[in-house]
Amino acid sequence: MYKFILGLVVLLVLTSCGGSGETAEKQMQAGFIHFQKQEYDQAIACFQKAAELEPKAAAAYNMMGMAYRFKANQLGIPDLRAKEIAAFQKALEADPQFWVAMINLGVTYYHRGEKAKAAPLLKKALELNPQHPEKAELEKMIAEAQP
């Protein structure tokens, strides 16, 4: 029974993210739909496929990190945090100026109590986007990392 259910889940994930001829953009769109429906496994699969199709797609890695974050929050599985962090790091490898991923990674570190790792990321993100709507909150996080 378990193998049947696992096989069904794999089939659904594969078909929900399309097959041949798919583009990274289509995978991203499908991933967003799954993300909004809180179908995080399917969203992760789509974002992963988008990243495979377009390895420099920082947004795909960033959204994959967000899906891991929400899944970890939903299920309370701490091991998913490592995947969240790895996805945000991949986003920054793909685009070192992608301030959205900087903020996401910084916030992850901040909430893990790793404020010294969070501060430089948040500072750099604010340098790249000085008009960020949550600037005051981010500056507060940065200040908390100061000795």
Steps between C-alpha positions, in 0.01 A plus 500: 500500500783740594674441165175565316446831681863602448473415131179700471660803667802481267270473199296800613812708556639411160178573318423818692834646397466400138716296275709562193496841338448676829674828567640634823231767494221241478658307786516817708133573430401147599718527811332825604157341466603204716665736749182705533303180559752402771600198291865540590634170366351570158623860512852386586495251212394771256757752625767228481401425141512873417851518647607199293365663184656837586791453745549876541135548603559648844125546548443124467750424776359781713146368469624149570647636823169662587314175436742316729450774763123472493513120497735504800268740682196289413648164597750604766782305333829674582697309233314695234680817616826374349324461164349848541843652563659306213234623258548865602877458466453355150288803412787726605751290307283542191465876559720655771299824480159337557400694808177304551697181567741697721213610718347152509830338595572774752159460663551123517832547676353766728218273617748217556685729738790545257478878498868548409435310174175688440630856538734520196235352273236742620741797473592409143132455406421847633793645305353347184143600587513798738127567466393156621159530671624305805822698530443597865443138603807382310711775657380387841612144422839630387540706817431195716805331349733780611713421807 
